[in-house]
Amino acid sequence: MAKLNVAPTKTNLRKLRDELKFAELGHNLLDQKRNILIIELLKLVDQTVDFQNRVEESLRKAYRALEEAVLSMGKRRVRHLSSAVNIETEIRIGTRRVMGVSLPVVSTDFHENAPYYSPMGTSFWIDSALREFKSVLELMGRLAELKVSVMRLAGEVKKTIRKVNALEKIAIPNLRDTVSFIENSLEEYERDMLTLMRIVKERLESQEQ
């Protein structure tokens, strides 16, 4: 590893030792953050797969109920009844934070003005289709929340891994090499100074004799 281009002085040695401790602390914290983010990401990926399957199954049930309603009542009658449905849908988007990452929280509420039509002469498949399509809408909101969360966490994991690698493979080794170089240089300087002082002392003593 390459050492930093600094003068081998005690002041710089103290400064670099502090920087090394700070870098090692930062590395440990980022490593913990990376592990927590990966655990959360894997959990959300599993939930996303589950909700994707639930959305597909709910859509299958909803369209089957709608087809059965059309078969039993006719397309015109079903279209007429659907125009009488009065449901207000409110989709709210909040946020939550995981290790500093902002993730969406989607909630879906329905405000119904029922009954929409007389039950007389209508198939139960109409009610079933209405119920299933409401379920689909709610599940899709949750699925969208999960997919966005997965993308954001995956991006944060990549950034954190890059920072961990930069500290682990570049910054910390460079600081360690530089600290070692300065320590060795100062030790060598002190040895040279001791040797020089010994020589000077011996010469002074010989001159006195």
HUUR-V726521 format. One line per field, one symbol per residue. ss: DSSP state (a for helix, b for strand, c for the rest). phi: phi as a letter, one per 40 degrees, with the letter a starting at -180 (. if undefined). burial: 1 if it has 24 or more other C-alpha atoms within 12 Angstrom, else 0. A space follows every 10 residues. Layout:
ss=???
phi=???
burial=???
This chain:
ss=ccccccccca aaaaaaaaaa aaaaaaaaaa aaaaaaaaaa aaaaaaaaaa aaaaaaaaaa aaaaaaaaaa aaacaaaaaa aaccccbbbb bbbbbbbbcc bbbbbbbbbb bbcccccccc cccaaaaaaa aaaaaaaaaa aaaaaaaaaa aaaaaaaaaa aaaaaaaaaa aaaaaaaaaa aaaaaaaaaa aaaaaaaaaa aaaaaaaac
phi=.ccccbccbc cccccccccc cccccccccc cccdcccccc cccccccccc cccccccccc cccccccccc ccbgcccccc cccccbbcbb bbbbabbbfg ccbcbbbbbb bbbcccaccc gbcccccccc cccccdcccc ccccdccccc cccccccccc ccccccccbb ccdccccccc ccdccccccc cccccccccc ccccccccc
burial=0000000100 0110011001 0011001001 1011001101 1001100100 1100100110 1100110011 0000000100 1000000000 0000000110 1011010100 0000000000 0110111011 1111111111 1111111111 1111011001 1011001100 1101111111 1110000000 0000000000 000000000
